[in-house]
């Protein structure tokens, strides 16, 4: 709301949690040169509005946010004039928590003393729309369990191709319960096309399980 001068609410945010992240996903991320981070992203989509999303992300190790670990949090901002700026600090632990609580108590006491009921002035003078995530372009990491037999990979490729999803790379490294584990990374594609391909995969007899689909951010902040 502060960044884009428009009042947004939580119902407008596309939210995915970390419950499907497995050790296999973490290992593949490491192998491909990424880390997995849970990011909250607000992105200007020009005339389409602002896209608001929270989800696990394959983040390139070269990105500053990839090194935020433990109790630390960070906010990474890209501005028209200032370019990239990052705010970084402890978000947990007894002293940071105590500091935040005391600051809130001091604000309340100050407002009571000076009868201040308008401590925060909203700068939301615009009314920008929310851009659906389905209208966004992303690269995707996709991990599948499929039947280990000839022709399966070509059938899967055809399912992606029918929805204009272009594959960047395919890796098959191991068997899981006699099924082949495939890891696919796509080029940037329209999210709605990827989701339509996902629905096709779900009904294919050769596809045992769609283990995970994770967005890949190679150029976050560019």
WOJO-V264197 format. One record per residue. N is the residue number from 0. RES is the residue in three letters. SS is DSSP state (H for helix, E for strand, - for the rest). PHI is phi in whole degrees, -180 to 180 (999 if undefined). NEAR is the number of other C-alpha atoms within 10 Angstrom. Layout:
# WOJO-V264197
N;RES;SS;PHI;NEAR / N;RES;SS;PHI;NEAR
This chain:
# WOJO-V264197
0;UNK;-;999;13 / 1;UNK;-;-67;10 / 2;UNK;-;-66;12 / 3;UNK;-;-114;18 / 4;UNK;-;55;14 / 5;UNK;-;-137;17 / 6;UNK;-;-79;14 / 7;UNK;-;-110;18 / 8;UNK;-;-128;9 / 9;UNK;H;-63;9 / 10;UNK;H;-66;7 / 11;UNK;H;-90;14 / 12;UNK;-;-97;19 / 13;UNK;E;-78;15 / 14;UNK;E;-124;13 / 15;UNK;-;-130;15 / 16;UNK;-;-96;10 / 17;UNK;-;-106;12 / 18;UNK;-;-65;7 / 19;UNK;-;-94;12 / 20;UNK;-;-72;15 / 21;UNK;-;-119;11 / 22;UNK;H;-62;8 / 23;UNK;H;-63;11 / 24;UNK;H;-63;22 / 25;UNK;H;-65;14 / 26;UNK;H;-66;13 / 27;UNK;H;-66;18 / 28;UNK;H;-59;20 / 29;UNK;H;-62;15 / 30;UNK;H;-64;10 / 31;UNK;H;-87;12 / 32;UNK;-;90;12 / 33;UNK;E;-123;22 / 34;UNK;E;-120;23 / 35;UNK;E;-101;23 / 36;UNK;E;-127;17 / 37;UNK;E;-86;14 / 38;UNK;E;-114;17 / 39;UNK;E;-106;17 / 40;UNK;E;-125;18 / 41;UNK;E;-118;17 / 42;UNK;E;-129;18 / 43;UNK;E;-73;16 / 44;UNK;-;-110;15 / 45;UNK;H;57;10 / 46;UNK;H;-70;9 / 47;UNK;H;-79;14 / 48;UNK;-;107;16 / 49;UNK;E;-123;21 / 50;UNK;E;-93;22 / 51;UNK;E;-123;21 / 52;UNK;E;-153;18 / 53;UNK;E;-130;15 / 54;UNK;E;-168;17 / 55;UNK;E;-64;22 / 56;UNK;E;-139;23 / 57;UNK;E;-76;28 / 58;UNK;E;-113;24 / 59;UNK;E;-57;21 / 60;UNK;-;-64;17 / 61;UNK;-;-77;12 / 62;UNK;-;-79;15 / 63;UNK;H;-56;12 / 64;UNK;H;-69;20 / 65;UNK;H;-68;15 / 66;UNK;H;-100;13 / 67;UNK;-;-87;13 / 68;UNK;-;-135;11 / 69;UNK;-;63;9 / 70;UNK;-;-88;11 / 71;UNK;E;-87;13 / 72;UNK;E;-121;14 / 73;UNK;E;-150;17 / 74;UNK;E;-120;13 / 75;UNK;E;-110;15 / 76;UNK;E;-123;15 / 77;UNK;E;-114;14 / 78;UNK;E;-112;11 / 79;UNK;-;-61;6 / 80;UNK;-;-100;6 / 81;UNK;-;-86;8 / 82;UNK;E;64;10 / 83;UNK;E;-93;12 / 84;UNK;E;-137;12 / 85;UNK;E;-128;11 / 86;UNK;E;-107;9 / 87;UNK;E;-137;13 / 88;UNK;E;-180;12 / 89;UNK;E;-71;14 / 90;UNK;-;-110;15 / 91;UNK;-;-149;13 / 92;UNK;-;105;10 / 93;UNK;H;-66;8 / 94;UNK;H;-72;11 / 95;UNK;H;-60;14 / 96;UNK;H;-65;13 / 97;UNK;H;-61;12 / 98;UNK;H;-62;11 / 99;UNK;H;-66;12 / 100;UNK;H;-63;12 / 101;UNK;H;-62;12 / 102;UNK;H;-62;12 / 103;UNK;H;-66;12 / 104;UNK;H;-62;12 / 105;UNK;H;-64;12 / 106;UNK;H;-64;14 / 107;UNK;H;-62;14 / 108;UNK;H;-62;13 / 109;UNK;H;-62;13 / 110;UNK;H;-65;14 / 111;UNK;H;-65;11 / 112;UNK;H;-63;9 / 113;UNK;-;-104;8 / 114;UNK;-;51;9 / 115;UNK;-;-95;13 / 116;UNK;-;-111;9 / 117;UNK;-;-135;8 / 118;UNK;-;-71;10 / 119;UNK;-;-119;7 / 120;UNK;-;-99;6 / 121;UNK;-;-74;12 / 122;UNK;-;-98;13 / 123;UNK;-;-86;15 / 124;UNK;-;-101;10 / 125;UNK;-;-109;11 / 126;UNK;-;-137;12 / 127;UNK;-;-82;18 / 128;UNK;-;-74;15 / 129;UNK;E;-96;18 / 130;UNK;-;-87;20 / 131;UNK;-;-63;19 / 132;UNK;H;-61;17 / 133;UNK;H;-62;14 / 134;UNK;H;-94;15 / 135;UNK;-;-97;15 / 136;UNK;E;-105;16 / 137;UNK;E;-140;20 / 138;UNK;E;-87;23 / 139;UNK;E;-132;24 / 140;UNK;E;-99;23 / 141;UNK;E;-130;19 / 142;UNK;E;-114;23 / 143;UNK;E;-124;20 / 144;UNK;E;-109;20 / 145;UNK;E;-133;23 / 146;UNK;E;-62;19 / 147;UNK;-;-88;16 / 148;UNK;-;-152;10 / 149;UNK;-;-61;8 / 150;UNK;-;90;10 / 151;UNK;H;-68;17 / 152;UNK;H;-63;16 / 153;UNK;H;-67;10 / 154;UNK;H;-67;14 / 155;UNK;H;-67;18 / 156;UNK;H;-60;15 / 157;UNK;H;-65;14 / 158;UNK;H;-64;19 / 159;UNK;H;-67;21 / 160;UNK;H;-61;14 / 161;UNK;-;-65;14 / 162;UNK;-;-109;18 / 163;UNK;-;61;14 / 164;UNK;-;-100;24 / 165;UNK;-;-94;17 / 166;UNK;E;-91;17 / 167;UNK;E;-86;13 / 168;UNK;E;-156;11 / 169;UNK;E;-133;16 / 170;UNK;E;-127;12 / 171;UNK;E;-127;12 / 172;UNK;E;-116;9 / 173;UNK;E;-157;11 / 174;UNK;E;-104;14 / 175;UNK;E;-127;10 / 176;UNK;-;52;8 / 177;UNK;-;68;11 / 178;UNK;E;-107;18 / 179;UNK;E;-84;20 / 180;UNK;E;-96;23 / 181;UNK;E;-107;19 / 182;UNK;E;-119;20 / 183;UNK;E;-119;18 / 184;UNK;E;-120;21 / 185;UNK;E;-96;20 / 186;UNK;-;-73;16 / 187;UNK;-;-66;19 / 188;UNK;E;-136;19 / 189;UNK;E;-68;18 / 190;UNK;H;-57;20 / 191;UNK;H;-62;16 / 192;UNK;H;-67;18 / 193;UNK;H;-63;24 / 194;UNK;H;-68;15 / 195;UNK;H;-69;15 / 196;UNK;H;-64;20 / 197;UNK;H;-60;17 / 198;UNK;H;-64;11 / 199;UNK;H;-64;16 / 200;UNK;H;-62;20 / 201;UNK;H;-62;13 / 202;UNK;-;-102;10 / 203;UNK;-;-81;14 / 204;UNK;-;-58;10 / 205;UNK;-;-77;19 / 206;UNK;E;-93;19 / 207;UNK;E;-79;17 / 208;UNK;E;-160;15 / 209;UNK;E;-95;16 / 210;UNK;E;-69;17 / 211;UNK;E;-165;14 / 212;UNK;E;-133;22 / 213;UNK;E;-132;21 / 214;UNK;E;-70;21 / 215;UNK;E;-113;23 / 216;UNK;E;-111;17 / 217;UNK;-;-85;17 / 218;UNK;-;-129;9 / 219;UNK;-;-59;14 / 220;UNK;-;98;14 / 221;UNK;-;-78;7
